[in-house]
Amino acid sequence: MSTTKEKVLVVGGAGYIGGITCDCLRRDGFDVAVYDTLLYENRFLKDIPFFHGDVRDTEKLKTVAEDFDVVVLMAALVGDPACNINPTLTEEINHQAIKRFCESVTPGKHIIFMSTCSVYGAQEGILNEESPVNPLSSYASTKLVAEDYIRKHSHTIFRLGTVFGLGDEHSRIRMDLVVNLLTMRAVGLGELTIYGGDQWRPIIAVRDIAEYVVEACRDRHNGTFCLLKENVNIRELGEKVSKLVPGTKIKYTEISFQDARNYRVDNSKSMKVFKYRPVVTVEDEVERMIKIFREKRIENPEDKLYNNSAFLRSKSEQNKFI
């Protein structure tokens, strides 16, 4: 266990990845605080110093960040469907806010930034940090351009594979992620519909991501790193889930899925630089989620709250978009 008392500000620390990341940082002795606008939450009950704020409020974020050694930038509109609802807002939050913060923050801080493997779009072969990029959405394109501003500082950029699994005990689960969604439907409906099925994705558990962030805070690994546990195709994921929920039927359709991404990623660089190794499997997290769903610990897993795009679309329709 680290004995450091370095101060870490997690921007977006009340979220799906941020919640468990804060827990792991505290476990390892870091002095942690959260800056979050509570877009998807209506409370923050953890015993952690909390600053309510929007990542677009550059002056406030800069002022808060001055007192911290490491700033972890997780706050963003996340996912292709969610970002496509209002591309202008996506540009403001995922790109312009990051640009302004990086231009104003005091040099010397280490910045950890959550990017995405979606920057690769649809490509053949095994891709790595040096491969050409091909963003197919406003989510991917805004994350990609924001990376350039992060690189002007001491930095760790994580290009995340598709995330899955359960986070901490307080933050909401996301049901718009493929492994989580398939598990929910297998338990609730006893049937899965696989669209196409040959699309490849790099995947990684939210618990593993948190551990990578902890090491990045401790050791200040500088550079861009792809994070994944394995590359799988959607058909394979459906079969894994169906085996863990006996009786689940799988329906395959040749109708093109709206998500055109298709890519495999090499994590050799992160495996070489980081001591941590991703250990959480699809089976591990599916088993945990099956228990959650069968015990009815989530009143309505299909509630819009657990789906980024459905929740934001609802807010937009009510003229309450952020």
C-alpha positions as CSV (number, residue, x, y, z in Angstrom):
1,M,0.0,0.0,0.0
2,S,1.3,3.5,-0.9
3,T,2.0,5.8,2.0
4,T,1.6,8.9,-0.2
5,K,-0.6,11.7,0.8
6,E,-0.7,13.3,-2.6
7,K,-3.9,15.1,-3.4
8,V,-6.0,13.8,-6.3
9,L,-9.1,15.7,-7.7
10,V,-11.4,13.3,-9.6
11,V,-13.5,15.5,-12.0
12,G,-16.6,13.3,-12.6
13,G,-15.9,11.3,-9.5
14,A,-19.6,10.7,-8.7
15,G,-20.0,8.7,-12.0
16,Y,-19.8,5.1,-13.1
17,I,-16.0,4.9,-13.3
18,G,-15.3,7.8,-11.0
19,G,-17.1,6.3,-8.0
20,I,-15.0,3.1,-7.8
21,T,-11.9,5.0,-8.7
22,C,-12.3,7.3,-5.7
23,D,-12.7,4.2,-3.5
24,C,-9.5,2.6,-4.8
25,L,-7.5,5.8,-4.4
26,R,-8.6,6.2,-0.8
27,R,-7.7,2.6,-0.1
28,D,-4.2,3.3,-1.3
29,G,-3.8,6.4,0.9
30,F,-4.4,9.2,-1.5
31,D,-6.1,12.4,-0.3
32,V,-9.1,12.4,-2.7
33,A,-11.8,15.0,-3.6
34,V,-14.6,15.0,-6.2
35,Y,-15.7,17.7,-8.6
36,D,-19.0,16.8,-10.2
37,T,-22.2,18.4,-11.5
38,L,-24.3,15.3,-10.5
39,L,-25.9,15.1,-14.0
40,Y,-27.1,11.5,-13.5
41,E,-27.2,11.6,-9.6
42,N,-29.3,13.6,-7.2
43,R,-27.0,13.2,-4.2
44,F,-23.4,12.5,-3.2
45,L,-23.3,10.7,0.1
46,K,-19.7,9.5,0.3
47,D,-17.5,10.8,3.0
48,I,-15.2,12.5,0.5
49,P,-14.6,16.3,0.0
50,F,-17.0,17.4,-2.7
51,F,-17.1,20.4,-5.0
52,H,-20.3,20.8,-7.0
53,G,-19.4,22.2,-10.4
54,D,-19.6,21.9,-14.2
55,V,-16.5,21.0,-16.2
56,R,-17.4,23.9,-18.4
57,D,-16.9,26.4,-15.5
58,T,-13.2,26.8,-16.2
59,E,-12.5,29.4,-13.6
60,K,-14.1,27.4,-10.8
61,L,-12.4,24.1,-11.9
62,K,-9.1,25.8,-12.2
63,T,-9.4,27.4,-8.7
64,V,-10.4,24.0,-7.2
65,A,-7.6,22.2,-9.0
66,E,-4.9,24.5,-7.8
67,D,-4.8,22.7,-4.5
68,F,-4.2,19.2,-6.0
69,D,-1.2,17.3,-7.4
70,V,-3.1,15.1,-9.8
71,V,-6.3,15.9,-11.7
72,V,-8.3,13.0,-13.2
73,L,-10.6,14.2,-16.0
74,M,-13.5,11.8,-16.3
75,A,-16.4,14.3,-16.7
76,A,-17.8,14.0,-20.2
77,L,-20.8,13.2,-22.3
78,V,-20.1,9.5,-22.9
79,G,-21.2,7.2,-25.8
80,D,-22.0,7.7,-29.4
81,P,-25.8,7.8,-29.0
82,A,-25.7,10.2,-26.1
83,C,-23.3,12.6,-27.8
84,N,-25.3,12.6,-31.0
85,I,-28.3,14.1,-29.3
86,N,-26.7,17.5,-29.1
87,P,-23.3,17.6,-31.0
88,T,-22.9,21.3,-30.0
89,L,-23.1,20.5,-26.3
90,T,-20.8,17.5,-26.8
91,E,-18.3,19.8,-28.4
92,E,-18.5,22.2,-25.4
93,I,-18.1,19.6,-22.7
94,N,-15.8,17.0,-24.3
95,H,-13.5,19.4,-26.2
96,Q,-13.8,23.1,-25.4
97,A,-14.0,22.6,-21.7
98,I,-10.9,20.4,-21.7
99,K,-9.1,22.9,-24.0
100,R,-9.8,25.8,-21.7
101,F,-8.8,23.9,-18.5
102,C,-5.5,22.7,-20.1
103,E,-4.7,26.3,-21.2
104,S,-5.4,27.8,-17.8
105,V,-4.2,25.2,-15.3
106,T,-0.8,25.7,-13.5
107,P,2.0,23.7,-15.2
108,G,3.4,20.9,-13.2
109,K,0.2,19.0,-12.3
110,H,-0.2,15.5,-13.7
111,I,-3.4,15.2,-15.7
112,I,-5.1,11.8,-16.3
113,F,-7.6,11.8,-19.1
114,M,-10.3,9.3,-20.1
115,S,-10.4,8.9,-23.8
116,T,-11.8,6.0,-25.8
117,C,-10.8,3.3,-28.3
118,S,-13.8,4.5,-30.3
119,V,-11.2,6.9,-32.0
120,Y,-10.3,3.9,-34.2
121,G,-13.8,3.6,-35.7
122,A,-13.9,0.7,-38.1
123,Q,-10.6,-0.8,-39.2
124,E,-9.0,-4.1,-40.0
125,G,-6.1,-5.6,-38.2
126,I,-4.9,-5.2,-34.6
127,L,-4.6,-1.5,-33.7
128,N,-2.3,0.3,-31.1
129,E,-1.5,3.8,-29.9
130,E,0.4,4.5,-33.1
131,S,-2.3,3.3,-35.5
132,P,-4.3,5.7,-37.7
133,V,-7.5,6.9,-36.2
134,N,-11.0,7.0,-37.8
135,P,-13.5,8.6,-35.4
136,L,-17.1,7.9,-36.6
137,S,-19.0,10.0,-34.1
138,S,-18.9,13.3,-32.2
139,Y,-18.0,11.3,-29.1
140,A,-14.9,9.9,-30.6
141,S,-13.9,13.0,-32.5
142,T,-14.2,15.3,-29.5
143,K,-12.2,12.9,-27.3
144,L,-9.5,12.6,-29.9
145,V,-9.0,16.4,-30.4
146,A,-9.0,16.9,-26.6
147,E,-6.1,14.5,-26.3
148,D,-3.8,17.0,-28.0
149,Y,-4.4,19.6,-25.2
150,I,-3.7,17.0,-22.5
151,R,-0.4,16.1,-24.1
152,K,0.9,19.7,-23.4
153,H,1.1,18.7,-19.7
154,S,2.5,15.8,-17.7
155,H,-0.2,13.3,-18.6
156,T,-1.7,9.9,-18.8
157,I,-4.2,9.3,-21.5
158,F,-6.3,6.2,-21.3
159,R,-8.1,5.0,-24.5
160,L,-10.7,2.8,-22.9
161,G,-12.2,-0.3,-24.4
162,T,-15.9,-0.9,-24.0
163,V,-16.5,-0.9,-20.3
164,F,-18.6,-3.5,-18.4
165,G,-19.5,-4.6,-14.9
166,L,-20.5,-3.1,-11.5
167,G,-18.8,-0.1,-10.0
168,D,-19.1,1.1,-6.5
169,E,-22.1,0.8,-4.1
170,H,-23.3,4.4,-4.6
171,S,-23.0,5.3,-8.3
172,R,-25.6,4.1,-10.9
173,I,-24.9,1.1,-13.0
174,R,-24.9,1.7,-16.8
175,M,-27.3,-0.5,-18.7
176,D,-26.3,0.9,-22.2
177,L,-23.0,-1.0,-22.2
178,V,-23.1,-4.3,-24.2
179,V,-22.2,-6.8,-21.5
180,N,-24.4,-5.2,-18.9
181,L,-27.3,-4.9,-21.4
182,L,-27.0,-8.5,-22.6
183,T,-27.0,-9.7,-18.9
184,M,-30.1,-7.7,-18.0
185,R,-32.0,-9.0,-21.0
186,A,-31.0,-12.6,-20.4
187,V,-32.2,-12.5,-16.8
188,G,-35.3,-10.4,-17.5
189,L,-36.5,-11.7,-20.9
190,G,-34.7,-15.0,-21.3
191,E,-33.8,-14.0,-24.8
192,L,-31.1,-12.0,-26.6
193,T,-31.2,-10.4,-30.0
194,I,-27.7,-10.1,-31.6
195,Y,-27.5,-7.6,-34.4
196,G,-24.9,-8.7,-36.9
197,G,-22.6,-10.2,-34.3
198,D,-19.3,-10.1,-36.1
199,Q,-18.3,-6.6,-34.8
200,W,-15.1,-6.7,-32.6
201,R,-14.7,-4.7,-29.4
202,P,-11.9,-4.4,-26.9
203,I,-13.5,-4.7,-23.4
204,I,-12.4,-4.0,-19.9
205,A,-14.1,-4.0,-16.5
206,V,-14.8,-0.8,-14.6
207,R,-12.9,-2.3,-11.6
208,D,-9.8,-2.8,-13.7
209,I,-9.9,0.8,-15.0
210,A,-10.0,2.1,-11.5
211,E,-6.8,0.2,-10.6
212,Y,-5.0,1.6,-13.7
213,V,-5.9,5.1,-12.6
214,V,-4.5,4.4,-9.1
215,E,-1.2,3.4,-10.6
216,A,-1.1,6.4,-12.9
217,C,-1.6,8.7,-9.9
218,R,1.2,7.0,-8.0
219,D,3.8,6.5,-10.8
220,R,2.9,9.3,-13.2
221,H,3.2,7.1,-16.3
222,N,3.4,9.6,-19.2
223,G,1.8,8.8,-22.5
224,T,-1.2,7.4,-24.3
225,F,-2.3,3.8,-23.4
226,C,-5.0,1.5,-24.7
227,L,-6.8,-0.3,-21.9
228,L,-8.5,-3.6,-22.4
229,K,-8.7,-7.1,-21.0
230,E,-9.5,-8.9,-24.3
231,N,-10.9,-8.4,-27.8
232,V,-14.3,-10.1,-28.3
233,N,-17.0,-10.0,-30.9
234,I,-20.6,-9.4,-30.1
235,R,-21.7,-12.9,-31.1
236,E,-19.1,-14.3,-28.6
237,L,-20.4,-12.0,-25.8
238,G,-23.9,-13.2,-26.4
239,E,-22.9,-16.8,-26.1
240,K,-20.9,-16.2,-22.9
241,V,-23.9,-14.5,-21.3
242,S,-26.4,-17.2,-22.4
243,K,-24.2,-19.9,-20.9
244,L,-24.3,-18.2,-17.5
245,V,-28.1,-17.7,-17.7
246,P,-29.3,-21.2,-18.6
247,G,-32.3,-21.3,-20.9
248,T,-31.5,-18.0,-22.6
249,K,-32.4,-18.1,-26.3
250,I,-30.3,-16.1,-28.8
251,K,-31.9,-14.6,-31.9
252,Y,-29.5,-13.5,-34.7
253,T,-30.4,-11.0,-37.3
254,E,-28.5,-9.7,-40.3
255,I,-29.9,-6.2,-39.9
256,S,-27.0,-3.9,-39.6
257,F,-26.6,-2.6,-36.1
258,Q,-26.6,1.2,-35.9
259,D,-23.1,1.2,-34.3
260,A,-20.7,0.8,-37.2
261,R,-17.5,0.5,-35.0
262,N,-15.5,-2.6,-35.6
263,Y,-11.9,-2.9,-34.3
264,R,-9.4,-4.9,-32.3
265,V,-6.8,-3.3,-30.1
266,D,-3.4,-4.3,-28.8
267,N,-2.6,-3.5,-25.2
268,S,1.1,-4.4,-25.3
269,K,2.2,-0.8,-24.4
270,S,0.1,-0.7,-21.2
271,M,1.2,-4.2,-20.3
272,K,4.8,-3.1,-20.6
273,V,4.6,0.1,-18.7
274,F,2.1,-0.6,-16.0
275,K,2.6,-3.1,-13.2
276,Y,-1.2,-3.7,-12.9
277,R,-2.8,-6.4,-15.1
278,P,-6.5,-6.5,-15.9
279,V,-7.9,-9.5,-14.1
280,V,-11.7,-9.1,-14.1
281,T,-13.4,-11.3,-16.6
282,V,-16.8,-11.1,-18.4
283,E,-17.9,-14.2,-16.4
284,D,-16.9,-12.5,-13.1
285,E,-19.1,-9.5,-13.7
286,V,-22.0,-11.3,-15.4
287,E,-22.3,-13.5,-12.3
288,R,-22.3,-10.5,-10.0
289,M,-25.0,-8.7,-12.2
290,I,-27.1,-11.9,-12.4
291,K,-27.3,-11.9,-8.6
292,I,-28.2,-8.2,-8.6
293,F,-31.0,-8.6,-11.1
294,R,-32.5,-11.8,-9.7
295,E,-32.6,-10.3,-6.2
296,K,-34.4,-7.3,-7.6
297,R,-31.8,-4.9,-6.1
298,I,-32.5,-2.5,-9.0
299,E,-36.2,-1.6,-9.1
300,N,-36.3,-1.0,-12.8
301,P,-33.1,-1.8,-14.7
302,E,-34.7,-0.3,-17.9
303,D,-35.2,3.1,-16.3
304,K,-33.8,5.9,-18.5
305,L,-31.5,6.8,-15.7
306,Y,-29.3,3.9,-16.5
307,N,-29.0,4.7,-20.2
308,N,-27.0,7.8,-21.1
309,S,-28.7,8.6,-24.3
310,A,-32.3,7.8,-23.1
311,F,-31.8,10.0,-20.0
312,L,-30.3,12.9,-22.0
313,R,-32.9,12.7,-24.7
314,S,-35.6,12.8,-22.0
315,K,-34.0,15.9,-20.5
316,S,-33.8,17.5,-24.0
317,E,-37.5,16.8,-24.6
318,Q,-38.3,18.5,-21.3
319,N,-36.1,21.5,-22.3
320,K,-34.0,20.7,-19.3
321,F,-30.8,19.8,-21.2
322,I,-27.7,20.9,-19.3
